[in-house]
Amino acid sequence: MSLELDFYQMMIQPMRDELTQIGFQELKTPEAVDEVMADKKGTLLVVVNSICGCAGGIARPGIAEALQGPHRPDRLVTVFAGQDKEATSRAREYFEGNPPSSPSVWLFKDGKLVDQLHRSDIEGTSAEHVAARLSDMFATYCQ
């Protein structure tokens, strides 16, 4: 691996860690995505992570805040747009014709997509807004 690539990966790692440290499983291959999506029991939150400012300043903090509430999905997974390209592409196939969006948050219940937040729902808002929207989503579907 080149020194430049090592440096880039080192810069990205904290962005990955923000989610894995709060319980998210990273999916880095299409096979890993398919394996998780094959288990249709319960609720599954899929986060398409990103290096953009709205991911770091709004989405990831809002997700972390929402997960501290009384309702939360059974399973938490993430793919990283622009980094784990094949895994992200495969995950997007499960988003039922929705356009690519990163960052974005997708909630599945018993294998069915039931709610989502697109970049347009995140960008220009606040972490508190995202947390409130996700908390409402979790209260509706994660009981």
C-alpha positions as CSV (number, residue, x, y, z in Angstrom):
1,M,0.0,0.0,0.0
2,S,1.3,3.4,-0.8
3,L,2.1,6.0,1.8
4,E,-0.6,8.3,0.3
5,L,-3.2,5.5,0.6
6,D,-2.1,4.7,4.2
7,F,-2.5,8.4,5.1
8,Y,-5.9,8.6,3.5
9,Q,-7.2,5.4,5.3
10,M,-5.8,6.9,8.5
11,M,-7.9,10.0,8.0
12,I,-11.0,8.0,7.2
13,Q,-10.8,5.6,10.1
14,P,-12.2,8.0,12.7
15,M,-15.3,8.5,10.5
16,R,-15.8,4.7,10.5
17,D,-15.1,4.5,14.2
18,E,-17.9,7.0,15.1
19,L,-20.4,4.3,14.1
20,T,-18.6,1.1,15.0
21,Q,-17.9,2.4,18.5
22,I,-21.7,2.7,19.1
23,G,-22.5,-0.8,17.9
24,F,-22.6,-0.7,14.1
25,Q,-21.2,-3.5,12.1
26,E,-19.3,-2.4,9.0
27,L,-20.2,-4.2,5.8
28,K,-17.2,-4.1,3.4
29,T,-18.2,-6.6,0.7
30,P,-21.3,-7.3,-1.3
31,E,-21.4,-10.7,0.3
32,A,-21.5,-9.2,3.7
33,V,-24.4,-7.0,2.7
34,D,-26.3,-9.9,1.2
35,E,-25.8,-12.0,4.4
36,V,-27.2,-9.3,6.6
37,M,-30.1,-8.5,4.3
38,A,-31.0,-12.2,4.1
39,D,-32.0,-12.2,7.8
40,K,-35.4,-10.7,7.6
41,K,-36.3,-10.9,11.3
42,G,-36.8,-7.7,13.3
43,T,-35.5,-4.3,12.5
44,L,-32.3,-3.3,10.7
45,L,-30.8,0.1,10.4
46,V,-28.5,0.6,7.4
47,V,-26.3,3.8,7.4
48,V,-24.6,4.9,4.2
49,N,-21.6,6.7,5.8
50,S,-19.7,9.5,4.0
51,I,-16.7,11.8,4.4
52,C,-18.8,14.9,3.8
53,G,-19.4,17.6,6.4
54,C,-23.1,16.8,6.8
55,A,-22.2,13.2,7.7
56,G,-19.6,14.3,10.3
57,G,-21.4,17.3,11.7
58,I,-25.0,16.2,11.5
59,A,-25.7,12.6,10.5
60,R,-23.3,10.6,12.7
61,P,-23.9,12.7,15.9
62,G,-27.7,12.6,15.3
63,I,-27.6,8.8,14.8
64,A,-25.6,8.4,18.0
65,E,-28.1,10.6,19.9
66,A,-31.2,8.8,18.6
67,L,-29.7,5.4,19.6
68,Q,-29.6,6.6,23.3
69,G,-33.4,6.7,23.4
70,P,-35.8,4.0,24.6
71,H,-36.4,2.5,21.1
72,R,-33.7,1.3,18.8
73,P,-33.3,-1.2,15.9
74,D,-32.3,-4.7,16.6
75,R,-29.3,-4.6,14.2
76,L,-27.1,-1.7,13.1
77,V,-25.0,-1.9,10.0
78,T,-23.1,0.6,7.8
79,V,-21.4,0.8,4.4
80,F,-19.0,3.7,3.5
81,A,-19.8,5.5,0.2
82,G,-16.7,6.2,-1.8
83,Q,-14.6,3.7,0.3
84,D,-16.3,0.3,0.2
85,K,-17.8,0.9,-3.3
86,E,-19.0,-2.6,-4.1
87,A,-20.6,-3.0,-0.7
88,T,-22.3,0.4,-0.9
89,S,-23.5,-0.4,-4.4
90,R,-25.0,-3.7,-3.3
91,A,-26.7,-2.1,-0.3
92,R,-28.3,0.5,-2.5
93,E,-29.9,-2.4,-4.5
94,Y,-32.0,-3.0,-1.4
95,F,-33.3,0.6,-1.2
96,E,-36.1,-0.1,-3.6
97,G,-35.4,2.2,-6.5
98,N,-34.4,5.2,-4.4
99,P,-31.6,7.3,-5.9
100,P,-28.1,7.0,-4.3
101,S,-27.7,9.3,-1.3
102,S,-24.9,9.7,1.1
103,P,-25.1,10.1,3.9
104,S,-28.4,8.3,4.3
105,V,-30.2,6.1,6.8
106,W,-32.5,3.2,5.9
107,L,-34.8,1.3,8.3
108,F,-36.0,-2.2,7.4
109,K,-38.6,-4.2,9.4
110,D,-38.9,-7.9,8.7
111,G,-37.0,-7.4,5.5
112,K,-39.2,-4.5,4.2
113,L,-37.9,-1.0,3.8
114,V,-40.2,1.1,6.0
115,D,-38.5,4.5,6.3
116,Q,-35.4,6.5,5.4
117,L,-33.5,9.7,5.6
118,H,-31.9,10.9,2.4
119,R,-29.0,13.4,2.3
120,S,-31.7,16.0,1.5
121,D,-33.3,15.3,4.9
122,I,-29.9,15.7,6.6
123,E,-28.0,18.4,4.9
124,G,-28.7,21.9,6.2
125,T,-30.4,20.7,9.3
126,S,-28.9,19.8,12.7
127,A,-27.8,16.7,14.6
128,E,-30.8,17.3,16.9
129,H,-33.2,17.4,14.0
130,V,-31.8,14.1,12.7
131,A,-32.0,12.5,16.2
132,A,-35.6,13.6,16.6
133,R,-36.5,12.2,13.2
134,L,-34.8,8.9,13.9
135,S,-36.3,8.7,17.4
136,D,-39.8,9.1,15.8
137,M,-38.9,6.4,13.3
138,F,-37.6,4.0,16.0
139,A,-40.7,4.6,18.2
140,T,-42.9,3.7,15.2
141,Y,-41.1,0.6,14.0
142,C,-38.8,-0.6,16.8
143,Q,-41.0,-1.7,19.6
